[in-house]
Amino acid sequence: MAPSESSDRYIKPGWFTKNVFNRIVQLSTSMGVSVWGSRSLWVRGRTSGEWRTNPVNLLIFDGGHFLVAPRGVTQWVRNLRAAGNGELRVGRKVQAFTAAELDDAEKADVLRAYLKRWKAEVGIFFDGVGATSSPSELERIAPNHPIFRLTYI
């Protein structure tokens, strides 16, 4: 499936994640403390054009930099699809980037690397699939998890 044909699956964050965990990670990241690769994603809203921000985990894998959406088609995914670019921030360090969404056929190795690093944090959103799962299992869940390759500008 091409990115535009991917699943519209979305898993809404719970109250604790939205109101406590994400805010702590966002605050830490804004102060310059990256928690296991966390970044603050800044992207223009697709309707308002205003900056929107969300904590994300930046995966550095096989010479590339990737953003994986464990919860599926979130608002930040929709905004990044529309804008095509954004910024990653840690403290005062700002990295502007353009983003290209991967096709489902390209996702398996990136998903495996992501799950190897963050399964304890986000594994619940991957339907029992983990870093040691078969390629066919990774391919099965690929449409549920948008992935963007970043190019810094």
C-alpha positions in Angstrom: 0.0 0.0 0.0 1.2 3.5 -0.7 1.1 6.0 2.2 -2.2 7.5 1.0 -3.8 4.1 1.1 -2.6 3.3 4.6 -5.0 2.6 7.4 -6.7 5.5 9.2 -6.2 3.6 12.6 -5.8 5.9 15.6 -5.4 5.0 19.2 -6.4 7.9 21.5 -4.0 8.5 24.4 -5.4 7.9 27.9 -5.8 10.8 30.4 -2.5 10.0 32.1 -0.5 10.0 28.9 -2.1 13.2 27.6 -2.1 15.2 30.8 0.9 13.9 32.7 3.4 11.8 30.7 3.4 13.8 27.4 3.7 17.1 29.4 6.6 15.8 31.4 8.5 14.7 28.3 7.6 17.9 26.5 8.9 20.0 29.4 12.1 17.9 29.7 12.7 18.2 26.0 12.1 21.9 26.0 14.7 22.2 28.8 17.3 20.3 26.6 16.9 16.9 28.2 16.2 14.2 25.6 14.6 11.1 27.1 15.7 8.1 25.0 15.8 10.1 21.8 12.7 12.2 22.5 12.2 15.4 20.6 9.6 18.1 20.4 8.0 18.0 17.0 6.9 21.4 15.7 4.7 21.3 12.6 2.2 23.8 11.1 -1.4 22.9 11.5 -3.0 21.9 8.2 -6.0 24.2 8.7 -4.9 27.0 11.0 -1.3 27.3 9.8 -0.3 27.7 13.5 2.6 25.8 15.0 1.6 22.6 16.8 3.9 20.7 19.0 4.0 17.1 20.2 6.6 14.8 21.9 8.0 12.2 19.5 10.8 9.6 19.5 13.4 10.1 16.9 14.7 6.9 15.5 18.2 6.9 14.0 18.6 3.8 12.0 20.7 2.6 9.0 22.0 6.1 8.3 18.5 7.7 8.3 16.3 9.6 10.8 12.7 8.5 11.1 9.5 9.4 13.0 7.2 6.5 13.6 3.6 7.0 14.7 2.9 4.2 17.2 -0.7 5.4 17.7 -1.5 5.5 14.0 -2.9 8.5 12.1 -2.6 11.1 14.8 -3.1 14.9 14.4 0.7 15.3 14.1 0.8 12.8 11.3 -2.0 14.6 9.4 -0.3 17.9 9.9 3.1 16.6 8.7 1.5 15.0 5.7 0.0 18.3 4.7 3.0 20.5 5.6 5.7 18.2 4.4 8.2 19.8 6.8 8.7 20.8 10.4 11.2 21.2 13.1 12.6 18.9 15.8 13.7 20.6 19.0 15.7 19.8 22.1 16.2 22.8 24.3 17.5 25.6 22.1 18.7 23.2 19.3 16.3 23.4 16.3 16.6 21.1 13.3 14.4 22.0 10.4 13.5 19.1 8.1 11.5 17.9 5.2 9.6 14.6 5.5 8.8 11.8 3.1 6.4 9.1 4.1 7.5 5.6 3.6 5.5 3.1 1.6 4.2 0.1 3.6 6.7 -2.2 1.8 9.6 -0.1 3.2 8.5 -0.1 6.8 9.4 -3.6 8.2 13.1 -2.9 9.1 12.3 0.5 10.5 9.5 -0.9 12.6 11.8 -3.7 13.9 14.4 -1.1 15.0 11.8 1.1 16.6 10.3 -1.7 18.6 13.8 -2.9 19.6 14.4 0.6 21.1 10.9 1.5 22.5 8.8 -1.6 22.8 8.6 -1.1 26.6 7.1 2.3 26.1 4.9 1.8 23.0 4.6 -2.0 22.5 0.9 -2.0 23.4 0.1 -0.2 20.2 1.7 -2.8 17.9 -0.8 -5.7 18.3 1.6 -8.1 20.0 4.3 -7.6 17.3 7.8 -7.0 18.6 11.4 -6.6 17.4 11.8 -10.4 17.1 8.6 -10.9 15.2 8.6 -12.4 11.7 8.8 -10.1 8.6 5.3 -11.1 7.7 4.0 -9.9 11.1 5.8 -6.6 10.7 4.4 -6.3 7.2 0.9 -7.0 8.6 1.0 -4.0 11.0 2.8 -1.6 8.7 -0.3 0.1 7.3 -1.3 1.0 10.9 1.9 3.0 11.6 2.9 6.0 9.4 6.7 6.4 9.2 8.5 9.5 7.9 12.1 9.7 6.7 13.5 13.1 7.6 16.0 15.2 5.6 17.5 18.1 7.5 17.6 21.5 5.8 
